């Protein structure tokens, strides 16, 4: 039976019952040692781990939560997340409609008149009426507000000199890293102009007791919110959650559904509404399940150097300027748990997470990209989605080239997709021998190679120059139609 985990502790208890958790009682050092253990565990399909005695802190560290595909599914209370996602894809894609999302969130508005107005607008929408055919589970997307006094993450409130990052078990993953990091923070912001919420997972490097670098890249919503705030001459209010229920934690990584409200997506996928409360010093939504919440602002115009950092592709990224997060208040449970993740040379936990998200993306793309059969982003081979293999059924000439452009233009993660290889629908994209055979038989460089120069690229990719600038390449390795000049091959 599916099990919905209301917070991180319930998930830990569930994993322990399943024999998928070990507890480490001896002292471990958050500088390199914690990550060394996590790295070995994930590479050997090992269990999640709770370090109960961490040097320099009284707070235990939890890691390798999502080190296997099965644990990613369990995080949402499912045995097979991909199958469940496919059943709910229409409802999930509906959440990308900004008007419908705003109207649904309006059902949470105070005042009968406002709620009635939102309800009338919703039932005028054919998309929403279609979603309701799924029954009550469609309404699980609406988050539920919980009163402050009932929220455990506000049991302790730290302000002023009590705010001290050195008392928390931030981790340093690799010897060349610039400092200690939050490696799995949920960064919550609002668009300064529209008020739309965003939850993103952006690593954060410690600068001192009260300041951290905010590593959000130009294609990320958090970066865009900060850029808007700076144009308006404002600081950007930010809340950073470390430790939450696992569905919400992974929901912060689901950028594939552009514009969708992460609270809604996580609630729908796990089949139960996400409970939230308001931050202490802003109107930001905070998941009620949170272990620790760091509140503050990313300052207008302030920058600091972040890095180096051992990246997901196995190289160190060089230092770069980022915004600076000033922590003004910390709220947390009485006995909090600090949740961390690991990355580096593949395969690590972040690659397992990304692989499962990529599988979800493939399901979503099938509904949006005509002819798409399957896709392989190479996350468990190369560790990054720079080269994507796509299989498709063509029904018109040059449809493979159309597919390349659609992927580069429509994906929220398009900056990462450098190379696209398109093969026929009967080719298994996960079998590289079949893919190489298709390239060998059906690809002609003078006609089937497409290169687009100078576009936005992942800033952490070693081959981009100047940093964040790169080219894209497409290879049409499909069987050619007669009208595609070469004749049938």
HELIX and SHEET records of a PDB file:
HELIX    1   1 UNK A    8  UNK A   17  1                                  10    
HELIX    2   2 UNK A   33  UNK A   43  1                                  11    
HELIX    3   3 UNK A   69  UNK A   75  1                                   7    
HELIX    4   4 UNK A   81  UNK A   87  1                                   7    
HELIX    5   5 UNK A   89  UNK A   94  1                                   6    
HELIX    6   6 UNK A   98  UNK A  106  1                                   9    
HELIX    7   7 UNK A  112  UNK A  123  1                                  12    
HELIX    8   8 UNK A  126  UNK A  132  1                                   7    
HELIX    9   9 UNK A  135  UNK A  141  5                                   7    
HELIX   10  10 UNK A  148  UNK A  150  5                                   3    
HELIX   11  11 UNK A  152  UNK A  154  5                                   3    
HELIX   12  12 UNK A  160  UNK A  162  5                                   3    
HELIX   13  13 UNK A  165  UNK A  167  5                                   3    
HELIX   14  14 UNK A  221  UNK A  231  1                                  11    
HELIX   15  15 UNK A  246  UNK A  251  1                                   6    
HELIX   16  16 UNK A  262  UNK A  270  1                                   9    
HELIX   17  17 UNK A  349  UNK A  368  1                                  20    
HELIX   18  18 UNK A  399  UNK A  410  1                                  12    
HELIX   19  19 UNK A  414  UNK A  416  5                                   3    
HELIX   20  20 UNK A  432  UNK A  442  1                                  11    
HELIX   21  21 UNK A  445  UNK A  448  1                                   4    
HELIX   22  22 UNK A  482  UNK A  484  5                                   3    
SHEET    1   A 4 UNK A  21  UNK A  24  0                                        
SHEET    2   A 4 UNK A  48  UNK A  51  1                                        
SHEET    3   A 4 UNK A  60  UNK A  63 -1                                        
SHEET    4   A 4 UNK A 337  UNK A 339  1                                        
SHEET    1   B 3 UNK A 144  UNK A 145  0                                        
SHEET    2   B 3 UNK A 275  UNK A 278  1                                        
SHEET    3   B 3 UNK A 285  UNK A 287 -1                                        
SHEET    1   C 5 UNK A 156  UNK A 159  0                                        
SHEET    2   C 5 UNK A 320  UNK A 332 -1                                        
SHEET    3   C 5 UNK A 211  UNK A 214 -1                                        
SHEET    4   C 5 UNK A 204  UNK A 206 -1                                        
SHEET    5   C 5 UNK A 181  UNK A 182 -1                                        
SHEET    1   D 6 UNK A 156  UNK A 159  0                                        
SHEET    2   D 6 UNK A 320  UNK A 332 -1                                        
SHEET    3   D 6 UNK A 292  UNK A 306 -1                                        
SHEET    4   D 6 UNK A 236  UNK A 242 -1                                        
SHEET    5   D 6 UNK A 186  UNK A 190 -1                                        
SHEET    6   D 6 UNK A 197  UNK A 200 -1                                        
SHEET    1   E 2 UNK A 309  UNK A 310  0                                        
SHEET    2   E 2 UNK A 316  UNK A 317 -1                                        
SHEET    1   F 5 UNK A 372  UNK A 376  0                                        
SHEET    2   F 5 UNK A 387  UNK A 392 -1                                        
SHEET    3   F 5 UNK A 419  UNK A 424  1                                        
SHEET    4   F 5 UNK A 469  UNK A 476  1                                        
SHEET    5   F 5 UNK A 449  UNK A 456 -1                                        
END                                                                             
